[in-house]
Every structure is written in structure tokens, then in C-alpha cells.
Amino acid sequence: ERLAKLILEHPEYVHIEVEGHTDARGSDSFNKRLSQDRANSVMEFLVKHGVAKDRMNAIGYGSERPLVDKSSEHAWFMNRRVEFKVTRERKVVQHSDAAASSKAAPPPVPVPPSDDDTKLPEEGPDDEGQAPKGGAK
């Protein structure tokens, strides 16, 4: 909900790419579908909270872009995630000498983590590869 509120408060962020990721367990085709479902779910959540659907797109990368390149419960947990790429509108101004210039976008506004955002669960997935209750989808 905080992310949706932040996006709505900053209309200068014109496009949000929602990227879904998985750990390396499972087949490539399964991980692609799972990561796409993950990204779609987050996008649907943002739409339900007022963010225009045409400002976003969802893409699933499967296990192609790991944060941690190891085989451990912690690495698998870290690699199951959704990331956002947020861009601002760039305006091109034509000068009389026909040279084009663009206005550079300022750096993104950081979102301070809440206490809940900085804590990792103590448990990883169960023996079936399922996320713990309340964990990653």
C-alpha cells in the first residue's frame, strides 16, 4: 500500500516496470510462469490501490537474474522477489540551432524501509519447496 501511495503522490514517475524473479529450483518454464504470475499479482495489487494500469507493465524473468548466486535457503529466499524500475518522463527541447537536448531525470526518491521490510524470516521454504506462510508467493 505504501508503494501505491508513493506512486500516486509522484505523477512525474510515468512508468513502472514490475519485474518478477524466482530462485533457481524448478524448470525454466515453471520459473518463467511463476515469476510472471508474481509480477502480475503485484501489478494487480497496485491497480486495486489506484495506480493506472497503463503506467505499468509486468515481466517475469524466472531465475535468469539472481541476486545471490548460491544454493542455500537464504540465497533461494533472496532470489524470490519482485523489483520495480521507475522512470520519469523526459522532455526534448529543440533549440533554434536544431540541437536537441533532453532534461536529465533527477535521482529516484528513496523509500525508507519499515521495520517489517528489513527483517528476514527465520525459516525458508519447506521440504516441498513451498514458501512459509506469509512468505513469497
Buried (B, 14 or more C-beta within 10 A) or exposed (E): EEBBEBBBEEEEBEEBBBBBBBBBBBEEEEBBBBBBBBBBBBBBBBBEBEBEEEBBBBBBBBBEEBEEEEEEEEBBBBBBBBBBEBEBEEEEEEEEEEEEEEEEEEEEEEEEEEEEEEEEEEEBBEEEEEBEEEEBE
